[in-house]
Amino acid sequence: MVIEMNFLAGEASSSNRKRQRTLPSTVEVEEQGENGGRTASENRNVDDGDEVITEVRSGTMFDLDLLECPICCTALSAPIYQCDNGHIACSSCCIKLRHKCAACNLPIGNHRCRIMERVVEAIIVPCPNAKHGCSEKFSYGKELVHEKQCGFALCHCPALGCNYAGVSNDLYSHYAASHRRAWDYFTTFGRPRVIWLRLSEKILVLQEFGDGPLVAVQCFQEPNGVYVTVNCIAPCAPGFGEYSYRLSCSFGGKTVSFGLAEMNRIRRVSFETPEEDFMSVPAFFMAQRVGLKLELRISETDETEEEEEKAVETGEEDAAVTGEEEEEEAAGTGEVEAAETEEEEADETEVVDNVRRSTRKRVVSSKYQD
């Protein structure tokens, strides 16, 4: 008989380091009778010994710290080590502690705690966004890595004063219905879009035509000028908000520009000064202006790759044509140089012959004189 046991996590204990989540874990135990079928107490109208009945049991795990390293408080994963007194630690902590147990100072790092490794591997947890529609499941601890790239991760509304949060498509519908102005939109084709970004508002949100993804254009005033960032509000999952962009600002015949082949994706806007991926507009560009006139071109990543491939192909063709022209010019130049060399050699030969004739004439004339 196969027994499937699902352990559902209840509330965590009072420690503020403990996490609360559902922990479904599947453990299969096979139990057979002498003839390969079920035991007699469970035998109900069995025609052959190959029939297997699955029963589901559930339990509750209250202390999630049992699945974490007691030293660094991160999720345990193999290899897990123990000292002679049974205290456990993860491999990285054993190295940091120089292989001395933090609890009893006995050596640790030589003996594996196999039973704890099996327990951790047996615990299967759902994605933290399971209630929003994600059906992925992982070994305990690995779900946190997936959460950063989950397509069902919650995104927050960029409108000031709005606390709405939802999956990306719901957020886009909410913003279109509640906040979007008719002219605040963008498309991924055509000419660059001219936008005005007021310094007092600090943010301008554009939405792709047709209730598509949101793009936040933000400005940050600094002593040396203004920083401008462009980010797409979307989860960092494949197929969500995959854009490239080119941003420029012109003043007095001078232009500054910046772009990324892959636009950064965020789930919540931040008003902290960025450390990278921004366009810096010098202070003398501002001239006490209250806003920035910007040109923004947003393209889909696939279109950008195609344009780059076309540019490479065009460059190769131009290089090939240029090479052929240079070869032809070189060949023509070589022929001209060869003809000039032949003419020079003929002239030299003619001069030598003339010198020889004049020499012979002198010799003959002097002979007759003698």
C-alpha positions as CSV (number, residue, x, y, z in Angstrom):
1,M,0.0,0.0,0.0
2,V,1.2,3.5,-0.8
3,I,0.5,6.1,1.9
4,E,0.8,9.8,0.8
5,M,1.3,12.1,3.7
6,N,0.8,15.9,3.2
7,F,2.2,18.1,6.0
8,L,0.5,21.5,6.1
9,A,2.4,24.2,8.0
10,G,0.5,26.1,10.6
11,E,1.5,29.3,12.2
12,A,5.1,29.9,13.2
13,S,6.2,30.3,16.7
14,S,6.7,33.6,18.5
15,S,10.3,34.2,17.2
16,N,10.3,37.0,14.7
17,R,12.8,35.2,12.5
18,K,10.4,32.3,11.8
19,R,8.5,32.3,8.5
20,Q,4.8,31.4,8.1
21,R,4.0,29.3,5.0
22,T,2.3,26.2,3.9
23,L,4.6,23.1,3.7
24,P,3.0,20.3,1.7
25,S,5.4,17.3,1.9
26,T,4.9,14.0,0.2
27,V,6.3,10.8,1.7
28,E,5.5,7.5,0.1
29,V,5.7,4.3,2.1
30,E,5.0,1.0,0.4
31,E,3.4,-1.8,2.6
32,Q,2.5,-5.1,1.0
33,G,1.2,-8.5,2.1
34,E,2.8,-11.8,1.6
35,N,1.3,-12.2,-1.9
36,G,2.3,-8.7,-3.1
37,G,-1.2,-7.3,-2.5
38,R,-2.7,-5.4,0.5
39,T,-2.8,-6.8,4.0
40,A,-5.9,-8.7,5.0
41,S,-7.3,-6.0,7.1
42,E,-7.4,-3.7,4.1
43,N,-8.4,-6.2,1.5
44,R,-11.7,-5.1,0.0
45,N,-12.9,-6.8,-3.2
46,V,-9.4,-7.2,-4.5
47,D,-9.3,-9.2,-7.8
48,D,-5.6,-9.2,-8.2
49,G,-2.5,-8.4,-6.1
50,D,-1.5,-5.4,-8.3
51,E,-4.1,-3.0,-7.0
52,V,-2.7,-0.1,-4.8
53,I,-4.8,2.2,-2.7
54,T,-3.6,5.7,-1.8
55,E,-4.5,7.3,1.5
56,V,-3.9,10.9,2.4
57,R,-2.8,12.0,5.8
58,S,-2.0,15.5,7.0
59,G,0.0,17.0,9.8
60,T,1.0,20.4,11.2
61,M,4.5,21.8,11.6
62,F,4.7,24.6,14.1
63,D,8.4,25.5,14.3
64,L,9.9,26.3,10.9
65,D,13.3,27.1,12.5
66,L,13.8,23.3,12.6
67,L,14.5,23.5,8.9
68,E,17.0,26.3,9.2
69,C,20.6,26.5,10.2
70,P,20.7,27.5,13.9
71,I,23.7,29.7,13.2
72,C,23.0,31.7,10.0
73,C,19.2,31.1,10.1
74,T,19.0,30.3,6.4
75,A,17.3,27.2,4.9
76,L,19.2,24.0,5.4
77,S,20.4,22.1,2.4
78,A,22.8,19.2,1.9
79,P,25.5,18.7,3.1
80,I,24.4,19.2,6.8
81,Y,27.0,18.4,9.5
82,Q,26.7,17.5,13.2
83,C,29.0,17.4,16.1
84,D,29.3,14.4,18.6
85,N,26.5,16.1,20.8
86,G,24.1,16.2,17.8
87,H,24.2,20.0,17.1
88,I,23.9,20.7,13.4
89,A,25.2,23.4,11.1
90,C,25.3,24.1,7.4
91,S,28.6,23.6,5.5
92,S,29.3,27.3,5.1
93,C,28.9,27.9,8.9
94,C,31.3,25.0,9.6
95,I,34.0,26.7,7.6
96,K,33.3,30.1,9.2
97,L,33.5,28.6,12.7
98,R,36.7,26.8,11.8
99,H,35.0,23.4,12.3
100,K,34.2,24.1,16.0
101,C,30.6,23.7,17.2
102,A,29.0,27.0,18.2
103,A,27.0,25.3,21.0
104,C,29.6,23.0,22.6
105,N,32.9,23.8,20.9
106,L,33.4,20.2,19.8
107,P,34.7,19.5,16.3
108,I,32.0,19.7,13.5
109,G,32.2,19.3,9.8
110,N,33.4,15.7,9.5
111,H,30.2,13.8,10.1
112,R,27.1,14.3,8.0
113,C,23.6,14.4,9.5
114,R,22.0,12.2,7.0
115,I,18.5,12.0,8.6
116,M,18.2,15.8,8.6
117,E,19.3,16.0,5.0
118,R,16.5,13.5,4.1
119,V,13.9,15.5,6.1
120,V,14.8,18.7,4.3
121,E,14.7,17.0,0.9
122,A,11.4,15.5,1.7
123,I,9.7,18.8,2.5
124,I,8.1,20.2,-0.7
125,V,6.7,23.7,-0.5
126,P,4.6,25.7,-2.9
127,C,5.5,29.0,-4.4
128,P,4.7,31.9,-2.0
129,N,2.5,33.2,-4.8
130,A,0.4,30.0,-4.9
131,K,-2.7,32.0,-3.7
132,H,-2.3,34.2,-6.8
133,G,-2.2,31.4,-9.2
134,C,1.3,29.9,-9.3
135,S,1.3,26.1,-9.2
136,E,5.1,25.6,-8.9
137,K,6.5,23.5,-6.0
138,F,10.1,23.3,-4.7
139,S,12.3,21.8,-2.0
140,Y,12.3,23.9,1.1
141,G,14.4,27.0,0.8
142,K,14.5,27.0,-3.0
143,E,11.1,28.7,-3.3
144,L,12.6,32.0,-2.3
145,V,14.8,32.0,-5.3
146,H,11.8,31.3,-7.6
147,E,9.8,34.0,-5.9
148,K,12.1,36.7,-7.4
149,Q,11.4,35.4,-10.9
150,C,7.8,34.3,-10.5
151,G,5.3,35.6,-13.0
152,F,2.6,35.7,-10.3
153,A,4.6,38.0,-8.0
154,L,2.6,41.1,-6.9
155,C,3.3,44.4,-8.5
156,H,2.4,47.7,-6.8
157,C,0.5,50.6,-8.4
158,P,2.9,53.5,-9.2
159,A,0.2,56.2,-8.7
160,L,0.9,58.4,-5.7
161,G,-1.4,57.6,-2.8
162,C,-2.6,54.3,-4.3
163,N,-2.0,51.1,-2.3
164,Y,-3.2,48.7,-4.9
165,A,-1.1,45.6,-5.5
166,G,-1.9,42.6,-7.7
167,V,-0.5,40.4,-10.5
168,S,0.8,42.3,-13.4
169,N,-2.3,42.0,-15.8
170,D,-4.7,43.0,-13.0
171,L,-2.4,46.0,-12.1
172,Y,-2.4,47.2,-15.7
173,S,-6.2,47.0,-15.9
174,H,-6.5,48.8,-12.6
175,Y,-4.2,51.6,-13.7
176,A,-6.0,52.1,-17.0
177,A,-9.3,52.3,-15.3
178,S,-8.3,54.5,-12.3
179,H,-5.3,56.6,-13.1
180,R,-4.2,56.8,-16.7
181,R,-4.5,60.0,-18.6
182,A,-5.5,59.8,-22.3
183,W,-2.1,61.1,-23.6
184,D,0.1,59.0,-21.2
185,Y,0.7,56.1,-23.5
186,F,3.5,54.6,-25.6
187,T,3.9,52.3,-28.6
188,T,6.9,50.1,-29.6
189,F,6.9,51.2,-33.2
190,G,7.2,54.5,-35.0
191,R,9.2,57.6,-34.0
192,P,10.5,58.4,-30.5
193,R,7.8,59.8,-28.2
194,V,8.3,63.4,-26.9
195,I,7.4,63.6,-23.2
196,W,7.5,66.3,-20.6
197,L,8.7,65.4,-17.1
198,R,7.9,67.9,-14.4
199,L,10.6,68.0,-11.7
200,S,8.0,68.6,-9.0
201,E,6.0,65.5,-9.9
202,K,9.2,63.3,-10.0
203,I,7.5,60.6,-12.0
204,L,5.6,60.1,-15.2
205,V,3.9,56.8,-15.9
206,L,3.3,55.6,-19.4
207,Q,1.2,52.7,-20.4
208,E,1.5,50.7,-23.6
209,F,-1.4,51.3,-25.9
210,G,-4.2,48.8,-25.2
211,D,-3.9,48.4,-21.4
212,G,-0.4,47.0,-21.7
213,P,2.6,47.1,-19.3
214,L,3.5,50.3,-17.3
215,V,6.7,52.2,-17.8
216,A,7.8,54.6,-15.0
217,V,10.0,57.6,-16.0
218,Q,11.5,59.2,-12.9
219,C,13.7,62.2,-12.2
220,F,16.0,62.7,-9.2
221,Q,17.4,66.2,-8.6
222,E,21.1,66.2,-7.5
223,P,23.6,69.0,-7.0
224,N,25.3,68.2,-10.3
225,G,22.1,67.9,-12.3
226,V,19.1,65.6,-12.8
227,Y,19.2,61.8,-13.0
228,V,16.5,60.2,-15.2
229,T,15.6,56.5,-15.0
230,V,13.2,54.4,-17.1
231,N,11.8,51.1,-15.6
232,C,9.1,48.7,-16.5
233,I,6.7,47.7,-13.7
234,A,6.6,43.9,-14.2
235,P,7.8,40.7,-12.6
236,C,11.3,39.5,-13.6
237,A,9.9,36.5,-15.5
238,P,10.3,35.5,-19.1
239,G,7.6,37.1,-21.3
240,F,6.9,40.1,-19.0
241,G,7.9,43.7,-19.9
242,E,10.8,42.7,-22.2
243,Y,11.7,46.2,-23.7
244,S,14.7,48.2,-24.7
245,Y,14.8,52.0,-24.8
246,R,16.7,55.0,-25.9
247,L,16.3,58.3,-24.0
248,S,17.7,61.7,-25.0
249,C,17.5,65.4,-23.9
250,S,18.7,68.4,-26.0
251,F,19.4,72.0,-25.1
252,G,21.3,74.7,-26.8
253,G,22.5,72.5,-29.6
254,K,23.8,69.9,-27.2
255,T,22.3,66.4,-26.5
256,V,22.8,63.8,-23.8
257,S,21.4,60.4,-24.3
258,F,21.2,57.0,-22.6
259,G,19.7,53.6,-23.4
260,L,19.6,50.0,-22.4
261,A,19.2,46.9,-24.6
262,E,17.1,45.4,-21.8
263,M,15.0,47.7,-19.7
264,N,15.1,47.1,-16.0
265,R,12.0,45.6,-14.4
266,I,10.7,46.5,-11.0
267,R,7.6,45.6,-9.0
268,R,7.5,48.8,-6.9
269,V,8.7,52.2,-7.8
270,S,11.4,53.7,-5.5
271,F,12.2,57.4,-4.9
272,E,15.8,56.7,-3.7
273,T,18.6,58.1,-5.8
274,P,19.7,55.4,-8.3
275,E,23.3,54.2,-8.3
276,E,23.3,52.9,-11.9
277,D,21.4,52.7,-15.2
278,F,20.3,56.4,-15.3
279,M,20.8,59.4,-17.7
280,S,22.6,62.3,-16.1
281,V,21.4,65.7,-17.3
282,P,24.0,68.4,-16.4
283,A,22.9,71.4,-14.3
284,F,23.6,73.9,-17.1
285,F,21.0,72.1,-19.2
286,M,18.3,73.0,-16.7
287,A,18.7,76.8,-16.7
288,Q,16.1,77.1,-13.9
289,R,13.6,75.0,-15.9
290,V,10.7,73.3,-14.1
291,G,10.7,70.3,-16.3
292,L,12.5,68.2,-18.9
293,K,11.7,67.8,-22.6
294,L,12.7,64.2,-23.4
295,E,12.6,62.0,-26.4
296,L,11.9,58.3,-25.5
297,R,11.9,55.4,-27.9
298,I,10.7,52.1,-26.5
299,S,11.1,48.9,-28.5
300,E,10.4,45.3,-27.9
301,T,13.5,43.2,-27.3
302,D,12.9,41.0,-30.3
303,E,12.7,44.1,-32.6
304,T,15.9,45.5,-31.1
305,E,17.7,42.2,-31.8
306,E,16.4,42.1,-35.4
307,E,17.5,45.7,-36.0
308,E,21.0,44.9,-34.6
309,E,21.2,41.8,-36.9
310,K,20.1,44.0,-39.9
311,A,22.7,46.6,-39.0
312,V,25.4,43.9,-38.7
313,E,24.4,42.4,-42.1
314,T,24.3,45.9,-43.7
315,G,27.7,46.6,-42.2
316,E,29.1,43.3,-43.6
317,E,27.7,44.1,-47.0
318,D,29.1,47.6,-46.9
319,A,32.4,46.2,-45.8
320,A,32.3,43.7,-48.7
321,V,31.5,46.4,-51.3
322,T,34.2,48.7,-49.8
323,G,36.7,45.8,-50.0
324,E,35.9,45.1,-53.6
325,E,36.2,48.8,-54.5
326,E,39.5,49.0,-52.6
327,E,40.8,46.0,-54.5
328,E,39.7,47.5,-57.8
329,E,41.4,50.8,-56.9
330,A,44.5,48.9,-55.8
331,A,44.5,46.9,-59.0
332,G,44.1,50.0,-61.1
333,T,46.8,51.8,-59.1
334,G,49.1,48.9,-59.5
335,E,48.6,48.9,-63.3
336,V,49.3,52.6,-63.5
337,E,52.4,52.2,-61.3
338,A,53.7,49.3,-63.5
339,A,53.2,51.4,-66.7
340,E,55.0,54.3,-65.1
341,T,57.8,52.1,-64.0
342,E,58.2,50.6,-67.6
343,E,58.2,54.1,-69.0
344,E,60.9,55.2,-66.6
345,E,63.0,52.1,-67.4
346,A,62.7,52.8,-71.1
347,D,63.7,56.4,-70.6
348,E,66.8,55.3,-68.6
349,T,67.7,52.7,-71.2
350,E,67.4,55.4,-74.0
351,V,69.7,57.8,-71.9
352,V,72.3,55.0,-71.5
353,D,72.3,54.2,-75.2
354,N,72.7,57.9,-76.1
355,V,75.7,58.2,-73.7
356,R,77.3,55.1,-75.3
357,R,76.8,56.5,-78.8
358,S,78.4,59.8,-77.9
359,T,81.3,58.0,-76.3
360,R,81.9,55.9,-79.4
361,K,81.8,59.0,-81.6
362,R,84.4,60.7,-79.4
363,V,86.7,57.7,-79.5
364,V,86.5,57.4,-83.3
365,S,87.1,61.1,-83.9
366,S,90.1,61.1,-81.6
367,K,91.5,58.0,-83.5
368,Y,91.2,59.7,-86.8
369,Q,92.8,62.8,-85.4
370,D,95.8,60.7,-84.3
